[in-house]
Amino acid sequence: MELVNKKGTINALNFKCLKTDFNYRIIGSKSTHTGSFFQDSVWKSKDLIIRSDGIKKIYTREELKKRFNNVQA
């Protein structure tokens, strides 16, 4: 299963990456857009992810789609 669908929305907040065998949890999302809300792009929002061993990373939705393309919810 892909973590991010074609519209840019996230399919699961808790998931396991089948490539690395780590469990992940998305704990926050933040828009990077500064203009009007109806011109906001979901692909440029930043998501904070925590791995099962405690490491936190920030990814854009574009990066999430490329990085997590084989996950289990």
N, CA, C and O atoms as a Tinker XYZ file with bonds, in Angstrom:
   292  protein
     1  N      0.844000   -1.170000    0.000000    73     2
     2  CA     0.000000    0.000000    0.000000    64     1     3
     3  C      0.895000    1.241000    0.000000    63     2     4     5
     4  O      1.962000    1.244000    0.614000    81     3
     5  N      0.464000    2.262000   -0.672000    73     3     6
     6  CA     1.173000    3.541000   -0.657000    64     5     7
     7  C      0.681000    4.380000    0.507000    63     6     8     9
     8  O     -0.504000    4.350000    0.839000    81     7
     9  N      1.576000    5.125000    1.125000    73     7    10
    10  CA     1.204000    5.959000    2.260000    64     9    11
    11  C      0.419000    7.185000    1.815000    63    10    12    13
    12  O     -0.552000    7.571000    2.467000    81    11
    13  N      0.834000    7.800000    0.706000    73    11    14
    14  CA     0.190000    9.014000    0.203000    64    13    15
    15  C     -0.495000    8.682000   -1.118000    63    14    16    17
    16  O      0.122000    8.114000   -2.020000    81    15
    17  N     -1.788000    9.043000   -1.228000    73    15    18
    18  CA    -2.511000    8.732000   -2.463000    64    17    19
    19  C     -2.293000    9.807000   -3.520000    63    18    20    21
    20  O     -1.518000   10.740000   -3.311000    81    19
    21  N     -2.975000    9.679000   -4.653000    73    19    22
    22  CA    -2.777000   10.594000   -5.787000    64    21    23
    23  C     -3.192000   12.027000   -5.477000    63    22    24    25
    24  O     -2.669000   12.966000   -6.077000    81    23
    25  N     -4.129000   12.205000   -4.544000    73    23    26
    26  CA    -4.585000   13.551000   -4.177000    64    25    27
    27  C     -3.683000   14.213000   -3.144000    63    26    28    29
    28  O     -3.834000   15.398000   -2.847000    81    27
    29  N     -2.740000   13.441000   -2.596000    73    27    30
    30  CA    -1.820000   13.999000   -1.621000    64    29    31
    31  C     -2.252000   13.813000   -0.181000    63    30    32    33
    32  O     -1.635000   14.382000    0.719000    81    31
    33  N     -3.293000   13.034000    0.063000    73    31    34
    34  CA    -3.720000   12.787000    1.432000    64    33    35
    35  C     -3.074000   11.508000    1.959000    63    34    36    37
    36  O     -2.720000   10.611000    1.194000    81    35
    37  N     -2.932000   11.446000    3.262000    73    35    38
    38  CA    -2.268000   10.321000    3.908000    64    37    39
    39  C     -3.285000    9.235000    4.199000    63    38    40    41
    40  O     -4.368000    9.513000    4.713000    81    39
    41  N     -2.935000    7.990000    3.870000    73    39    42
    42  CA    -3.854000    6.864000    4.041000    64    41    43
    43  C     -3.837000    6.277000    5.448000    63    42    44    45
    44  O     -4.837000    5.687000    5.857000    81    43
    45  N     -2.767000    6.409000    6.198000    73    43    46
    46  CA    -2.673000    5.840000    7.544000    64    45    47
    47  C     -1.746000    6.684000    8.402000    63    46    48    49
    48  O     -0.702000    7.133000    7.931000    81    47
    49  N     -2.122000    6.903000    9.666000    73    47    50
    50  CA    -1.271000    7.670000   10.572000    64    49    51
    51  C     -0.236000    6.793000   11.258000    63    50    52    53
    52  O      0.857000    7.262000   11.576000    81    51
    53  N     -0.556000    5.547000   11.485000    73    51    54
    54  CA     0.378000    4.564000   12.035000    64    53    55
    55  C      0.624000    3.520000   10.960000    63    54    56    57
    56  O     -0.324000    2.958000   10.412000    81    55
    57  N      1.885000    3.257000   10.654000    73    55    58
    58  CA     2.182000    2.311000    9.584000    64    57    59
    59  C      3.539000    1.673000    9.796000    63    58    60    61
    60  O      4.357000    2.158000   10.577000    81    59
    61  N      3.765000    0.579000    9.089000    73    59    62
    62  CA     5.036000   -0.130000    9.120000    64    61    63
    63  C      5.631000   -0.115000    7.731000    63    62    64    65
    64  O      4.965000   -0.490000    6.766000    81    63
    65  N      6.874000    0.314000    7.615000    73    63    66
    66  CA     7.566000    0.299000    6.338000    64    65    67
    67  C      8.064000   -1.121000    6.101000    63    66    68    69
    68  O      8.821000   -1.658000    6.910000    81    67
    69  N      7.646000   -1.724000    5.007000    73    67    70
    70  CA     8.013000   -3.098000    4.725000    64    69    71
    71  C      9.439000   -3.233000    4.193000    63    70    72    73
    72  O      9.981000   -4.338000    4.151000    81    71
    73  N     10.047000   -2.120000    3.786000    73    71    74
    74  CA    11.444000   -2.152000    3.331000    64    73    75
    75  C     12.415000   -2.146000    4.512000    63    74    76    77
    76  O     13.393000   -2.893000    4.520000    81    75
    77  N     12.140000   -1.301000    5.508000    73    75    78
    78  CA    13.055000   -1.149000    6.640000    64    77    79
    79  C     12.603000   -1.905000    7.881000    63    78    80    81
    80  O     13.395000   -2.092000    8.805000    81    79
    81  N     11.361000   -2.341000    7.923000    73    79    82
    82  CA    10.770000   -3.083000    9.044000    64    81    83
    83  C     10.648000   -2.230000   10.309000    63    82    84    85
    84  O     10.633000   -2.773000   11.414000    81    83
    85  N     10.559000   -0.888000   10.163000    73    83    86
    86  CA    10.326000    0.011000   11.286000    64    85    87
    87  C      8.867000    0.423000   11.314000    63    86    88    89
    88  O      8.212000    0.502000   10.275000    81    87
    89  N      8.361000    0.686000   12.512000    73    87    90
    90  CA     7.026000    1.250000   12.675000    64    89    91
    91  C      7.149000    2.762000   12.761000    63    90    92    93
    92  O      8.068000    3.279000   13.395000    81    91
    93  N      6.228000    3.469000   12.126000    73    91    94
    94  CA     6.223000    4.928000   12.096000    64    93    95
    95  C      4.867000    5.455000   12.530000    63    94    96    97
    96  O      3.855000    4.759000   12.442000    81    95
    97  N      4.864000    6.706000   13.004000    73    95    98
    98  CA     3.619000    7.380000   13.364000    64    97    99
    99  C      3.735000    8.840000   12.949000    63    98   100   101
   100  O      4.722000    9.504000   13.266000    81    99
   101  N      2.743000    9.330000   12.253000    73    99   102
   102  CA     2.703000   10.745000   11.875000    64   101   103
   103  C      2.076000   11.495000   13.039000    63   102   104   105
   104  O      0.936000   11.229000   13.421000    81   103
   105  N      2.835000   12.439000   13.603000    73   103   106
   106  CA     2.351000   13.124000   14.801000    64   105   107
   107  C      1.987000   14.589000   14.552000    63   106   108   109
   108  O      1.495000   15.259000   15.460000    81   107
   109  N      2.218000   15.093000   13.347000    73   107   110
   110  CA     1.851000   16.475000   13.069000    64   109   111
   111  C      2.017000   16.839000   11.611000    63   110   112   113
   112  O      2.842000   16.265000   10.900000    81   111
   113  N      1.223000   17.800000   11.177000    73   111   114
   114  CA     1.315000   18.332000    9.815000    64   113   115
   115  C      1.250000   19.841000    9.883000    63   114   116   117
   116  O      0.566000   20.412000   10.732000    81   115
   117  N      1.978000   20.487000    8.969000    73   115   118
   118  CA     2.020000   21.949000    8.958000    64   117   119
   119  C      2.053000   22.434000    7.519000    63   118   120   121
   120  O      2.815000   21.920000    6.701000    81   119
   121  N      1.238000   23.409000    7.217000    73   119   122
   122  CA     1.227000   24.002000    5.893000    64   121   123
   123  C      2.386000   24.986000    5.768000    63   122   124   125
   124  O      2.694000   25.712000    6.714000    81   123
   125  N      3.022000   25.010000    4.611000    73   123   126
   126  CA     4.108000   25.962000    4.368000    64   125   127
   127  C      3.647000   27.124000    3.507000    63   126   128   129
   128  O      4.447000   27.992000    3.158000    81   127
   129  N      2.368000   27.154000    3.160000    73   127   130
   130  CA     1.828000   28.184000    2.277000    64   129   131
   131  C      1.599000   29.480000    3.054000    63   130   132   133
   132  O      1.143000   29.447000    4.197000    81   131
   133  N      1.914000   30.617000    2.438000    73   131   134
   134  CA     1.759000   31.905000    3.114000    64   133   135
   135  C      0.644000   32.759000    2.517000    63   134   136   137
   136  O      0.271000   33.772000    3.108000    81   135
   137  N      0.112000   32.383000    1.380000    73   135   138
   138  CA    -0.919000   33.185000    0.731000    64   137   139
   139  C     -2.318000   32.758000    1.130000    63   138   140   141
   140  O     -2.552000   32.297000    2.247000    81   139
   141  N     -3.232000   32.917000    0.208000    73   139   142
   142  CA    -4.625000   32.580000    0.435000    64   141   143
   143  C     -4.797000   31.064000    0.581000    63   142   144   145
   144  O     -4.111000   30.290000   -0.087000    81   143
   145  N     -5.712000   30.649000    1.453000    73   143   146
   146  CA    -5.852000   29.225000    1.765000    64   145   147
   147  C     -6.319000   28.393000    0.582000    63   146   148   149
   148  O     -5.989000   27.209000    0.519000    81   147
   149  N     -7.069000   28.955000   -0.359000    73   147   150
   150  CA    -7.569000   28.152000   -1.470000    64   149   151
   151  C     -6.508000   27.908000   -2.542000    63   150   152   153
   152  O     -6.753000   27.148000   -3.479000    81   151
   153  N     -5.354000   28.525000   -2.428000    73   151   154
   154  CA    -4.240000   28.265000   -3.341000    64   153   155
   155  C     -3.190000   27.368000   -2.699000    63   154   156   157
   156  O     -2.147000   27.108000   -3.298000    81   155
   157  N     -3.457000   26.891000   -1.483000    73   155   158
   158  CA    -2.519000   26.045000   -0.755000    64   157   159
   159  C     -2.354000   24.697000   -1.453000    63   158   160   161
   160  O     -3.328000   24.134000   -1.952000    81   159
   161  N     -1.144000   24.185000   -1.490000    73   159   162
   162  CA    -0.857000   22.893000   -2.091000    64   161   163
   163  C     -0.534000   21.885000   -0.985000    63   162   164   165
   164  O      0.379000   22.100000   -0.188000    81   163
   165  N     -1.280000   20.802000   -0.947000    73   163   166
   166  CA    -1.056000   19.773000    0.066000    64   165   167
   167  C      0.314000   19.121000   -0.103000    63   166   168   169
   168  O      0.874000   18.602000    0.863000    81   167
   169  N      0.852000   19.141000   -1.305000    73   167   170
   170  CA     2.147000   18.506000   -1.584000    64   169   171
   171  C      3.303000   19.228000   -0.912000    63   170   172   173
   172  O      4.365000   18.637000   -0.720000    81   171
   173  N      3.121000   20.492000   -0.549000    73   171   174
   174  CA     4.195000   21.257000    0.081000    64   173   175
   175  C      4.070000   21.305000    1.597000    63   174   176   177
   176  O      4.909000   21.919000    2.257000    81   175
   177  N      3.046000   20.674000    2.170000    73   175   178
   178  CA     2.920000   20.656000    3.624000    64   177   179
   179  C      3.992000   19.748000    4.220000    63   178   180   181
   180  O      4.458000   18.812000    3.571000    81   179
   181  N      4.373000   20.033000    5.453000    73   179   182
   182  CA     5.428000   19.264000    6.122000    64   181   183
   183  C      4.792000   18.412000    7.214000    63   182   184   185
   184  O      3.965000   18.888000    7.991000    81   183
   185  N      5.194000   17.139000    7.260000    73   183   186
   186  CA     4.666000   16.192000    8.231000    64   185   187
   187  C      5.785000   15.727000    9.154000    63   186   188   189
   188  O      6.873000   15.371000    8.699000    81   187
   189  N      5.508000   15.734000   10.447000    73   187   190
   190  CA     6.462000   15.274000   11.445000    64   189   191
   191  C      6.185000   13.803000   11.728000    63   190   192   193
   192  O      5.067000   13.426000   12.080000    81   191
   193  N      7.222000   12.973000   11.568000    73   191   194
   194  CA     7.094000   11.526000   11.714000    64   193   195
   195  C      8.045000   11.053000   12.794000    63   194   196   197
   196  O      9.192000   11.492000   12.866000    81   195
   197  N      7.553000   10.144000   13.642000    73   195   198
   198  CA     8.408000    9.545000   14.669000    64   197   199
   199  C      8.520000    8.049000   14.388000    63   198   200   201
   200  O      7.525000    7.371000   14.133000    81   199
   201  N      9.739000    7.559000   14.439000    73   199   202
   202  CA    10.019000    6.143000   14.201000    64   201   203
   203  C      9.928000    5.388000   15.526000    63   202   204   205
   204  O      9.984000    6.005000   16.590000    81   203
   205  N      9.789000    4.082000   15.476000    73   203   206
   206  CA     9.608000    3.270000   16.684000    64   205   207
   207  C     10.787000    3.360000   17.648000    63   206   208   209
   208  O     10.621000    3.095000   18.839000    81   207
   209  N     11.961000    3.722000   17.170000    73   207   210
   210  CA    13.113000    3.877000   18.073000    64   209   211
   211  C     13.279000    5.315000   18.583000    63   210   212   213
   212  O     14.274000    5.621000   19.241000    81   211
   213  N     12.320000    6.198000   18.289000    73   211   214
   214  CA    12.304000    7.549000   18.840000    64   213   215
   215  C     12.853000    8.633000   17.937000    63   214   216   217
   216  O     12.809000    9.805000   18.310000    81   215
   217  N     13.362000    8.299000   16.780000    73   215   218
   218  CA    13.925000    9.302000   15.873000    64   217   219
   219  C     12.791000   10.038000   15.159000    63   218   220   221
   220  O     11.880000    9.417000   14.613000    81   219
   221  N     12.861000   11.373000   15.172000    73   219   222
   222  CA    11.857000   12.211000   14.513000    64   221   223
   223  C     12.437000   12.815000   13.247000    63   222   224   225
   224  O     13.603000   13.210000   13.214000    81   223
   225  N     11.617000   12.886000   12.204000    73   223   226
   226  CA    12.027000   13.504000   10.943000    64   225   227
   227  C     10.851000   14.278000   10.364000    63   226   228   229
   228  O      9.690000   13.980000   10.642000    81   227
   229  N     11.178000   15.273000    9.556000    73   227   230
   230  CA    10.162000   16.065000    8.864000    64   229   231
   231  C     10.282000   15.798000    7.373000    63   230   232   233
   232  O     11.367000   15.898000    6.801000    81   231
   233  N      9.156000   15.458000    6.746000    73   231   234
   234  CA     9.100000   15.192000    5.311000    64   233   235
   235  C      7.968000   16.016000    4.696000    63   234   236   237
   236  O      6.949000   16.256000    5.343000    81   235
   237  N      8.149000   16.445000    3.457000    73   235   238
   238  CA     7.025000   17.004000    2.704000    64   237   239
   239  C      6.207000   15.834000    2.166000    63   238   240   241
   240  O      6.672000   14.695000    2.181000    81   239
   241  N      5.001000   16.105000    1.694000    73   239   242
   242  CA     4.162000   15.034000    1.164000    64   241   243
   243  C      4.796000   14.405000   -0.078000    63   242   244   245
   244  O      4.645000   13.206000   -0.312000    81   243
   245  N      5.497000   15.203000   -0.864000    73   243   246
   246  CA     6.197000   14.660000   -2.031000    64   245   247
   247  C      7.267000   13.663000   -1.597000    63   246   248   249
   248  O      7.420000   12.606000   -2.208000    81   247
   249  N      7.998000   13.998000   -0.550000    73   247   250
   250  CA     9.029000   13.100000   -0.033000    64   249   251
   251  C      8.415000   11.834000    0.566000    63   250   252   253
   252  O      8.951000   10.738000    0.401000    81   251
   253  N      7.290000   11.995000    1.260000    73   251   254
   254  CA     6.601000   10.834000    1.826000    64   253   255
   255  C      6.156000    9.863000    0.741000    63   254   256   257
   256  O      6.281000    8.648000    0.893000    81   255
   257  N      5.637000   10.406000   -0.351000    73   255   258
   258  CA     5.171000    9.555000   -1.439000    64   257   259
   259  C      6.318000    8.765000   -2.060000    63   258   260   261
   260  O      6.146000    7.597000   -2.411000    81   259
   261  N      7.477000    9.385000   -2.197000    73   259   262
   262  CA     8.636000    8.697000   -2.768000    64   261   263
   263  C      9.258000    7.713000   -1.769000    63   262   264   265
   264  O      9.653000    6.610000   -2.147000    81   263
   265  N      9.341000    8.107000   -0.515000    73   263   266
   266  CA    10.041000    7.317000    0.501000    64   265   267
   267  C      9.229000    6.106000    0.975000    63   266   268   269
   268  O      9.776000    5.012000    1.120000    81   267
   269  N      7.929000    6.297000    1.217000    73   267   270
   270  CA     7.088000    5.245000    1.783000    64   269   271
   271  C      6.077000    4.752000    0.754000    63   270   272   273
   272  O      4.900000    5.109000    0.818000    81   271
   273  N      6.525000    3.941000   -0.185000    73   271   274
   274  CA     5.616000    3.435000   -1.209000    64   273   275
   275  C      5.248000    1.965000   -0.996000    63   274   276   277
   276  O      4.513000    1.387000   -1.798000    81   275
   277  N      5.753000    1.362000    0.079000    73   275   278
   278  CA     5.399000   -0.025000    0.386000    64   277   279
   279  C      5.239000   -0.138000    1.906000    63   278   280   281
   280  O      6.176000   -0.504000    2.614000    81   279
   281  N      4.024000    0.185000    2.397000    73   279   282
   282  CA     3.761000    0.189000    3.840000    64   281   283
   283  C      2.574000   -0.714000    4.176000    63   282   284   285
   284  O      1.778000   -1.091000    3.316000    81   283
   285  N      2.495000   -1.038000    5.443000    73   283   286
   286  CA     1.375000   -1.815000    5.956000    64   285   287
   287  C      0.733000   -0.983000    7.071000    63   286   288   289
   288  O      1.410000   -0.546000    8.001000    81   287
   289  N     -0.570000   -0.773000    6.962000    73   287   290
   290  CA    -1.280000    0.037000    7.960000    64   289   291
   291  C     -1.573000   -0.766000    9.210000    63   290   292
   292  O     -2.165000   -0.244000   10.155000    81   291
